[in-house]
Amino acid sequence: MRPYIRIMTPVVLLLMALTLSGCGEQFIVLDPKGPIGEAQKDLIYITTLLCAVIIVPVLILSAIIIWRYRDRPGSKASYKPEWEHSTKLEVIWWGIPIVIILILGGITIKYTYDLEPSKPIASEKEPITIQVTSLDWKWLFKYPEEGIATVNYIKIPEDVPVKFQLTSDTAMNSFWIPQLGGQIYTMSGMAMTLFLQADEPGTYYGSGANFNGKDFAKMTFEVDATSESDYKAWIEEVKGTSPALTLAGYEELTEPGSSDTMMFSSFPEGLFDQVVRQYVNGDGGAHQHHGGAASEPAGHEDEAAAEDGGEESHSDHNAGNHAGH
């Protein structure tokens, strides 16, 4: 029975892989549509190849050694009961992994700096700002410069950097648009910053990448990247046809439950700032991380007024592209 199990196990695994590959699922992380996603794809390929330099020979040698030195009648393998050391082999199986680890370390340092989430993307165009608040179980997006808000939907102009300011009004979550860049956490009482960009028009999948309760799987949203003229026309359409988001309406949104796509022509002043600072007493300030900033209300706009020093220090290096971890 055991020989049959050994033979059938790899066959079953191969059939499972072929079955899964036919499900029509696209590996969207490996189909990036922006500079951040492209850089992260390169990092995935580089690290995979470097790891394969170790893994593939080890797997091949394991099979060869098992076959070569198996116990069988008439075996002509040399018998060396006193053998205990080989300098050549020691150098090979310690030296190669050490070299690979050093290379991986250097690559990791470079990409960690280049892909720092709060580092602005190099562009001749001014970034637009979108303030993100994760709720149970929906996403609220506010456009402070345009004065509108949406639920579970984002529209952005192509080839324009987008500065996401992120927080959570409930449990910690993770904001992720796989084709544009890596995820970044949204945390209650803390503001995060993430720069992304879509290089071409299209509709991109976005989701929460964190388990946070009953309807976490419904925390998905669409990101439409379009021309700047279509983007401006959409802004005007939302302003002219959608209702306003009031404080009472926001309180309803905070109630646990999933939601359909919604549009709002306006929102309360300083709402993002209020959410970030809701746990602050006295003269204390909200937590800031990764260049995150609590904003100060200005008319209908929640403009960022307190960027942390980390982001300022990166402004001189905005030729680098980056994203969330």
Residue pairs with C-beta under 8 A, 6 or more apart in sequence:
28 178
28 179
28 205
29 37
29 40
29 41
29 44
29 178
29 179
30 41
30 44
31 179
32 38
32 40
32 41
32 179
32 180
33 179
33 180
33 198
33 199
33 200
33 202
33 204
33 225
34 179
34 180
34 181
34 196
34 197
34 198
34 199
35 121
35 197
35 199
35 321
36 115
36 121
36 180
36 181
36 182
36 195
36 196
36 197
36 321
36 322
36 323
37 178
37 179
37 180
37 181
37 323
39 111
39 114
39 115
39 321
39 322
39 323
40 115
40 181
40 182
40 323
43 107
43 111
43 115
46 107
47 104
47 107
50 100
50 103
50 104
50 107
51 100
53 96
53 100
54 96
54 97
54 100
68 77
69 77
113 320
114 320
114 321
114 322
115 182
115 320
115 321
115 322
115 323
116 290
116 291
116 314
116 320
116 322
117 184
117 192
117 193
117 194
117 195
117 290
117 291
117 322
117 323
117 324
117 325
118 192
118 193
118 194
118 195
118 290
118 291
118 292
118 310
118 311
118 314
118 322
119 195
119 291
119 311
119 314
119 317
119 318
119 320
119 321
119 322
120 127
120 161
120 163
120 195
120 314
120 315
120 318
121 127
121 161
121 195
121 196
121 197
121 318
121 321
121 322
122 318
122 319
122 320
122 321
123 159
123 160
123 161
123 197
125 159
125 160
125 161
126 160
127 160
127 161
127 162
127 163
127 195
128 143
128 145
128 156
128 157
128 160
128 161
128 162
128 163
129 143
129 144
129 145
129 162
129 163
129 164
129 165
129 303
129 304
130 141
130 142
130 143
130 154
130 156
130 162
130 163
130 164
130 165
131 141
131 142
131 143
131 144
131 164
131 165
131 166
131 167
131 272
131 295
131 302
132 139
132 140
132 141
132 164
132 165
132 166
132 167
132 175
132 186
133 139
133 140
133 141
133 142
133 166
133 167
133 168
133 169
133 186
133 272
133 275
134 140
134 166
134 167
134 168
134 169
134 170
134 173
134 175
134 186
134 208
134 219
135 168
135 169
135 170
135 253
135 254
136 170
136 171
136 212
136 213
136 215
136 254
136 256
136 257
137 208
137 212
137 213
137 214
137 215
137 216
137 218
137 219
137 256
137 257
137 258
137 259
138 151
138 152
138 218
138 219
138 253
138 257
138 258
138 259
139 151
139 152
139 175
139 206
139 208
139 219
139 221
140 149
140 150
140 151
140 250
140 253
141 149
141 150
141 151
141 153
141 154
141 221
142 148
142 149
142 267
142 271
142 272
142 302
143 149
143 150
143 235
144 272
144 295
144 300
144 301
144 302
144 303
145 301
145 303
146 235
146 239
147 239
147 265
147 266
147 267
147 300
147 301
148 235
148 238
148 239
148 242
148 263
148 264
148 265
148 266
148 267
149 245
149 263
149 264
149 266
149 267
150 238
150 261
150 262
150 263
150 264
151 253
151 259
151 260
151 261
151 262
151 263
152 220
152 221
152 222
152 259
152 260
152 261
152 262
153 221
153 222
153 224
153 261
153 262
153 263
154 206
154 221
154 222
154 223
154 224
155 223
155 224
155 225
155 226
155 231
155 234
156 162
156 198
156 223
156 224
156 225
156 226
156 231
157 225
157 226
157 227
157 228
157 231
158 198
158 199
158 200
158 201
158 225
158 226
158 227
158 228
159 197
159 198
159 199
159 200
160 197
160 228
161 195
161 196
161 197
162 195
162 196
162 197
162 198
163 193
163 194
163 195
164 175
164 184
164 193
164 194
164 195
164 196
165 191
165 192
165 193
165 272
165 292
165 293
165 295
165 304
166 175
166 184
166 185
166 186
166 191
166 192
166 193
166 194
166 292
167 186
167 187
167 188
167 189
167 190
167 191
167 192
167 272
167 275
167 276
168 186
168 187
168 188
169 188
169 254
169 275
169 278
170 188
170 212
170 254
170 256
171 188
171 212
171 213
172 185
172 186
172 187
172 188
172 210
172 212
173 185
173 186
173 208
173 209
173 210
173 212
173 219
174 183
174 184
174 185
174 186
174 208
174 209
174 210
175 183
175 184
175 185
175 186
175 194
175 206
175 208
175 209
175 324
176 182
176 183
176 184
176 206
176 207
176 208
176 209
176 324
177 196
177 204
177 205
177 206
177 223
178 204
178 205
179 204
179 205
180 196
180 197
180 198
180 204
180 223
180 323
181 194
181 196
181 323
181 324
182 323
182 324
182 325
183 209
183 324
183 325
184 192
184 194
184 290
184 323
184 324
184 325
185 192
185 210
186 192
187 287
187 289
188 278
188 279
189 276
189 277
189 278
189 279
189 280
189 286
189 287
190 276
190 286
190 287
190 288
190 289
190 292
191 272
191 276
191 286
191 287
191 288
191 289
191 292
191 293
191 294
191 295
192 289
192 290
192 291
192 292
193 290
193 291
193 292
193 293
193 307
193 311
194 290
194 323
194 324
195 322
195 323
196 323
198 204
198 223
198 225
200 225
201 225
201 226
201 227
202 224
202 225
203 222
203 223
203 224
203 225
204 222
204 223
204 224
204 225
205 220
205 222
205 223
206 220
206 221
206 222
206 223
207 219
207 220
207 221
208 216
208 219
208 220
210 216
212 219
213 256
214 256
215 256
215 257
215 258
218 258
219 258
221 261
222 261
226 234
238 263
238 264
238 265
239 265
239 266
240 265
241 263
241 265
242 263
242 264
242 265
243 264
243 265
244 264
244 265
244 266
244 267
245 264
245 266
245 267
245 268
246 268
247 268
249 264
250 267
250 268
250 271
253 259
266 300
267 300
268 274
269 297
269 299
269 300
269 302
270 295
270 296
270 297
270 302
271 302
272 294
272 295
272 302
273 294
273 295
273 296
273 297
273 302
276 286
276 294
276 295
277 285
277 286
277 294
280 286
285 294
285 306
286 294
288 294
288 306
288 308
289 308
290 310
291 307
291 308
291 310
291 311
291 314
292 308
293 304
293 305
293 306
293 307
293 308
293 311
294 304
294 305
294 306
295 302
295 303
295 304
295 305
295 306
296 302
296 303
296 305
296 306
314 320
